[in-house]
Amino acid sequence: MNILLIGSGGREHAIAWALQKSPNTDVLYVAPGNGGTAEIAENVDLDIADGEALLSFVHERNIGLVVIGPEAPLVDGVADLLRADGVPVFGPNADGAQLEGSKAYSKAFMEANDIPTAAYGRFDDEAAALAYVREQGAPIVIKADGLAAGKGVVVAETVEDAEAAVRACFDGAFGDAGSTVVIEECMTGPECSLLCFVTAGQSFPMAPAQDHKRAYDGDLGPNTGGMGVYSPVPIVTDEEMAAMVAIMEKAAAAMAVAPFTSDYRGTLYGGFMLTPEGPKIVEFNVRFGDPETQVVLPRLESDLVEVMLAVAEGRPEDVQLEWSDDWAVSVVLASEGYPGAYEKGKVILGIEEAEELPGVTVFHAGTRRNYDGELLTNGGRVLNVVAKGDSFEEARERAYEACDLINFEGKMFRHDIGKKALQGRSAWDE
């Protein structure tokens, strides 16, 4: 089968890696891809927001499955256009994608379906939003309603910081995404991600993972797209896992009935806070998480092509998931200055040596090749260094050993990925 994967990040490299392991994959195209996908698939220069161009490519190359990685084309309805032409697509239609495309929509969905989440207010007016902040006090969470490339959320520790975040939204810092603002209570507890395959109103949970959002050691610094992750998550109790699975099942069932025009087919990402009252949803995403995908898929023993095709075609009875008992740890190597301004074009060396270590795979997030074939940095998050092991400690040590073998000017990474989890649940009480 010929497959088209849309996207260019570390998530897409990990998906491409898993798809290529399947005997069902004949030719894998990635649009636009990156320096890593170019080594295992054929990168193609397509405008991923242009549904008609994608459809023409699908017909020209006899594509049997389209996998949409990022959220923006899903929100823009690319899946709708392709499905209307009979193309099997892994990824929800535009109405389902609103669960990530609009935080206000998502909160209303959770409220309507009795899904536990933070208390909130929705505002289209700056003065009303500022009044609400002053009434609620801090800490408090300010969110631009629409897609803001992961930068539209501020956890404000003071009322002054919250007011500044509100003003930034309404002053256009995030474009149209900030014209509506969602303000939430600041929940407490460890975070945990649970991704699920969803089709025909049914949810099939993947292995849980725990991301590290802050830029610097000790969970300090600004929020990022994720600086490291591991799977499974040792601090999650059996009761918490059962509660998260039940919440995802409730969400999947709700997305197969009105007001949704078609059932949700793709990945649903549940971002959870493990609060003292039990797991609550921080946010839903409508695609594979990044960097969670980079530790979850290496633990999947099932054929990803078969799973994705069953999801795309609405065959829940054929979704069979098997997981390895391995631990997986990923450390993100980033460009100096990330998540702020950073330079591109730095030569990357040492990946081959790192991948010679047992259980190590390096997924590319922001890389490209120059005309001389050199691998260069091309983004804030550059590489995901993933290591598997028989124990958490072994996987973690191997990941950092691999990180030390890779070099580029300005290499930046956290040194404490997984450290708190090794200390146990009490580490979050400090």
C-alpha positions in Angstrom: 0.0 0.0 0.0 1.2 3.5 -0.8 0.7 5.9 2.2 0.9 9.7 2.5 1.9 11.1 5.9 1.4 14.8 6.4 3.7 16.8 8.7 7.3 17.7 9.4 8.1 17.3 13.1 9.4 14.7 15.5 6.0 13.2 15.8 5.8 12.6 12.0 9.3 11.0 12.0 8.2 8.6 14.7 5.0 7.8 12.8 6.9 7.3 9.6 9.4 5.0 11.4 6.5 2.8 12.7 4.7 2.8 9.4 7.8 1.6 7.6 8.1 -1.4 9.9 4.8 -2.7 8.5 4.9 -5.3 5.7 1.8 -3.5 4.4 3.8 -0.4 3.4 5.0 -0.3 -0.2 5.9 3.4 -0.6 5.7 6.0 2.1 5.5 9.7 1.2 5.9 12.5 3.8 4.8 16.0 3.1 6.9 18.0 3.6 8.9 15.9 6.0 12.3 16.7 7.5 15.9 15.5 7.5 15.0 12.3 9.3 12.0 11.3 7.3 14.1 11.8 4.1 16.2 8.8 5.2 13.3 6.3 5.5 10.7 7.7 3.1 10.2 10.0 0.2 9.7 13.6 1.2 7.4 15.5 -1.1 7.0 19.3 -1.4 3.2 19.8 -1.0 1.2 22.6 0.6 -0.4 20.6 3.4 -3.1 23.3 3.7 -4.1 22.9 0.1 -6.6 20.0 0.1 -7.0 20.0 -3.7 -3.3 19.6 -4.2 -3.2 16.8 -1.7 -6.1 15.1 -3.4 -4.4 15.3 -6.8 -1.3 13.7 -5.3 -3.4 10.9 -3.7 -4.9 10.0 -7.1 -1.5 10.3 -9.0 0.3 8.0 -6.6 -2.5 5.6 -5.8 -2.5 6.4 -2.1 -4.4 3.9 0.0 -4.2 5.7 3.3 -3.6 9.4 4.3 -2.3 10.1 7.9 -2.6 13.7 9.0 -0.1 14.5 11.7 -0.5 18.2 12.7 -3.7 19.9 14.0 -3.9 22.9 11.6 -4.9 20.9 8.4 -7.4 18.9 10.5 -9.0 22.1 11.8 -9.0 23.5 8.2 -11.0 20.5 7.0 -8.4 18.7 4.9 -9.7 15.3 6.2 -13.3 16.3 5.1 -12.2 17.0 1.6 -10.3 13.8 1.2 -13.0 11.6 2.8 -15.6 13.1 0.6 -13.6 11.6 -2.3 -13.5 8.2 -0.7 -10.0 8.4 0.5 -9.3 6.5 3.8 -8.0 9.2 6.2 -6.5 8.8 9.7 -7.5 12.1 11.4 -10.8 13.6 12.4 -13.1 15.8 10.3 -13.2 19.6 11.0 -16.0 19.4 13.5 -14.1 16.9 15.7 -10.9 18.9 15.3 -12.6 21.8 17.0 -11.8 20.0 20.3 -8.3 21.4 19.8 -9.1 24.2 17.4 -11.2 26.1 20.0 -10.5 25.8 23.7 -13.9 27.4 24.4 -15.6 24.7 22.2 -13.6 22.0 24.0 -14.6 23.3 27.5 -18.3 23.4 26.5 -18.0 19.8 25.1 -16.6 18.7 28.4 -19.2 20.5 30.4 -22.0 19.0 28.2 -20.7 15.5 28.7 -19.8 15.6 32.4 -16.1 15.3 31.7 -14.1 16.5 34.7 -12.0 19.6 34.0 -10.9 22.9 35.5 -13.6 25.6 36.3 -13.4 28.3 33.7 -14.8 31.5 32.1 -15.0 32.4 28.4 -14.5 36.0 27.4 -14.7 38.0 24.1 -14.2 41.3 26.0 -11.0 42.4 27.6 -12.5 44.4 30.5 -14.7 41.5 31.5 -11.7 39.1 31.3 -9.6 41.4 33.5 -12.4 41.7 36.0 -12.7 37.9 36.2 -9.0 37.6 36.8 -9.1 40.1 39.7 -12.1 38.3 41.2 -10.5 34.8 41.0 -7.0 35.8 42.0 -3.8 33.8 41.2 -2.4 31.4 40.3 -4.7 31.2 37.3 -4.4 30.0 33.7 -4.9 32.2 30.6 -5.5 30.6 27.2 -5.9 32.0 23.8 -9.0 30.2 22.4 -7.6 29.2 19.0 -4.5 27.5 17.6 -1.4 29.4 18.7 1.5 27.0 17.9 1.6 25.8 21.5 2.3 29.4 22.8 -1.1 30.6 23.7 -1.2 29.3 27.3 0.2 31.2 30.3 0.2 29.8 33.9 0.2 33.1 35.8 1.5 33.1 39.3 0.4 36.6 40.0 -2.7 38.7 39.1 -0.3 41.2 37.3 1.1 38.4 35.1 -2.5 37.2 34.4 -3.6 40.7 33.4 -0.6 41.0 31.1 -1.5 37.7 29.4 -5.1 38.8 28.9 -4.0 42.0 27.4 -1.5 40.2 25.1 -4.3 38.1 23.7 -6.7 41.0 23.0 -3.8 43.1 21.6 -3.3 40.5 18.9 -0.2 38.7 20.1 -1.7 35.4 18.8 -3.7 36.9 15.9 -7.3 35.7 15.7 -6.6 32.9 18.1 -6.6 35.4 20.9 -9.9 37.2 20.1 -11.6 34.9 22.6 -9.9 34.1 25.9 -10.5 31.1 28.2 -9.5 31.6 31.9 -9.2 28.6 34.0 -8.6 27.6 37.6 -5.0 26.4 38.2 -5.3 22.7 38.9 -2.6 21.0 41.0 -0.9 17.6 40.6 1.3 15.6 38.2 0.3 15.7 34.5 -0.1 12.6 32.4 -1.0 12.0 28.7 -3.2 9.3 27.5 -3.5 8.9 23.7 -6.3 6.8 22.3 -7.2 5.5 18.8 -10.9 6.5 18.3 -13.3 5.2 15.7 -17.1 4.6 15.5 -17.6 5.9 19.0 -15.1 3.6 20.6 -11.8 4.4 22.3 -8.6 2.2 22.3 -6.1 3.5 24.8 -2.4 3.6 24.0 0.4 3.4 26.7 0.4 6.4 29.0 3.2 9.0 28.9 4.5 11.9 30.9 5.8 15.0 29.3 8.1 17.8 30.7 6.9 21.2 29.4 9.2 23.6 31.1 12.4 24.6 29.3 14.9 24.1 32.2 15.9 21.6 34.9 13.7 21.6 37.9 10.6 22.5 35.9 11.7 26.1 35.6 11.5 28.5 32.7 8.9 29.1 30.1 6.5 26.5 28.7 7.7 24.6 25.6 6.3 22.1 23.2 7.9 19.4 25.4 11.5 18.8 26.5 11.4 15.1 27.3 9.0 12.3 28.0 8.8 8.7 29.2 6.4 5.7 29.0 4.9 4.0 31.0 4.2 6.3 33.9 5.1 4.7 37.3 3.3 7.2 39.5 -0.1 6.5 38.0 -2.2 4.2 40.2 -4.5 1.5 38.8 -7.5 3.6 39.9 -6.3 6.7 38.1 -5.6 4.7 34.9 -9.1 3.3 35.0 -10.6 6.7 35.5 -8.6 8.2 32.6 -9.7 5.3 30.3 -13.3 5.8 31.3 -13.1 9.6 30.5 -11.6 8.9 27.1 -14.4 6.3 26.4 -17.0 8.9 27.4 -15.5 11.5 25.0 -15.2 9.0 22.1 -18.9 8.0 22.5 -20.0 11.6 22.6 -18.1 12.3 19.3 -20.1 9.7 17.4 -23.5 11.4 17.8 -25.0 14.9 17.2 -23.9 17.6 17.0 -20.9 15.9 15.2 -21.7 15.3 11.6 -19.5 12.2 11.3 -17.8 10.0 13.9 -14.3 10.9 15.0 -11.6 8.8 13.3 -8.0 9.3 14.4 -6.1 9.9 17.6 -7.6 11.7 20.6 -5.0 13.0 23.1 -6.2 13.4 26.6 -3.9 15.7 28.6 -4.7 15.0 32.3 -3.9 16.5 35.6 -3.9 13.9 38.4 -5.6 16.2 41.0 -6.4 15.2 44.6 -10.0 14.8 43.4 -9.0 12.4 40.6 -7.9 12.8 37.0 -9.2 15.9 35.2 -8.7 16.9 31.6 -6.4 19.9 31.0 -6.9 19.8 27.3 -7.9 17.6 24.4 -5.7 17.4 21.3 -6.9 15.8 18.1 -3.7 14.2 16.9 -0.7 12.3 18.2 1.2 14.2 20.9 4.7 15.5 20.4 6.9 14.3 22.1 4.7 11.6 23.5 4.5 9.8 20.2 8.2 9.2 20.2 8.0 7.0 23.3 4.6 5.4 22.8 5.0 4.1 19.2 8.4 2.4 19.9 6.5 0.3 22.5 3.7 -0.6 20.1 4.0 -4.2 18.9 0.9 -4.2 16.6 1.1 -3.3 12.9 0.4 0.5 12.8 -0.8 0.4 9.2 -3.4 -2.2 10.1 -4.5 -0.2 13.1 -4.7 3.1 11.3 -6.6 1.7 8.3 -9.1 0.1 10.7 -9.6 3.4 12.4 -9.9 5.3 9.1 -12.4 2.9 7.7 -14.6 2.7 10.9 -13.8 -0.9 11.8 -13.3 -0.9 15.6 -13.5 -4.7 15.8 -10.2 -4.8 13.9 -8.3 -2.5 16.2 -5.9 -4.8 18.1 -3.2 -3.3 20.3 -0.2 -5.0 21.9 2.5 -3.3 23.9 6.0 -4.3 24.9 7.1 -4.3 28.5 10.0 -2.0 27.7 10.5 1.4 29.2 11.1 4.3 26.8 12.7 7.6 27.7 13.1 10.5 25.2 15.3 13.6 25.8 14.8 16.6 23.4 17.9 18.3 22.1 16.9 21.9 21.4 18.5 25.0 19.9 20.0 27.6 22.3 17.3 30.2 23.0 14.3 27.9 22.5 11.4 28.5 23.1 12.4 32.1 22.3 14.6 33.3 19.4 17.2 30.8 18.1 19.5 30.4 15.2 19.2 27.7 12.5 21.7 26.0 10.2 24.1 24.5 12.8 25.8 21.2 11.6 24.7 18.1 13.5 27.1 15.3 14.2 27.1 12.0 16.1 23.6 10.6 15.4 25.0 7.5 13.8 27.2 6.8 16.9 24.2 7.4 19.2 22.1 4.9 17.3 24.7 2.3 17.7 23.8 2.1 21.4 21.3 -0.7 22.1 17.7 0.4 22.1 18.4 3.9 20.9 16.5 5.7 18.1 16.9 9.4 17.2 13.8 11.0 15.8 14.3 14.3 13.9 12.0 17.3 14.8 13.7 20.3 13.3 16.3 19.3 10.8 17.1 19.6 7.1 19.8 18.5 4.6 21.9 21.1 2.7 23.1 20.6 -0.9 26.2 18.9 0.4 24.2 16.4 2.4 25.1 17.8 5.8 22.4 17.6 8.5 21.5 21.0 9.9 19.3 22.3 12.7 16.1 23.8 11.3 13.9 24.4 14.4 13.7 25.0 18.1 13.3 21.4 19.1 15.9 19.6 16.9 16.0 16.0 17.9 14.2 13.5 20.1 16.8 11.0 21.5 14.8 7.9 22.5 16.1 4.9 24.4 14.4 1.7 25.4 15.4 -0.5 28.3 14.3 -3.3 30.6 13.9 -0.7 33.5 13.2 3.0 33.8 16.7 3.6 35.1 18.3 1.7 32.2 16.3 3.6 29.6 17.0 6.9 31.2 20.8 6.3 31.5 21.0 5.1 27.9 19.1 8.2 26.6 21.5 10.5 28.3 24.5 8.5 27.1 23.2 8.9 23.5 22.6 12.7 24.0 26.3 13.1 24.9 27.3 11.6 21.6 25.3 14.1 19.5 26.7 17.6 19.0 25.7 20.8 17.4 26.5 24.4 18.3 24.2 25.7 21.0 22.8 22.2 21.9 20.5 22.6 24.9 18.6 19.9 26.9 17.2 19.1 30.3 19.2 16.8 32.5 16.4 15.7 34.8 13.9 14.0 32.5 12.2 11.3 34.6 14.0 12.2 37.8 10.9 13.1 39.7 9.1 9.9 38.7 12.0 7.9 40.0 11.6 9.6 43.4 7.9 8.7 43.5 4.6 10.5 43.8 5.8 12.5 46.8 8.2 14.5 44.5 5.2 16.5 43.3 4.3 17.5 46.8 7.6 19.4 47.3 
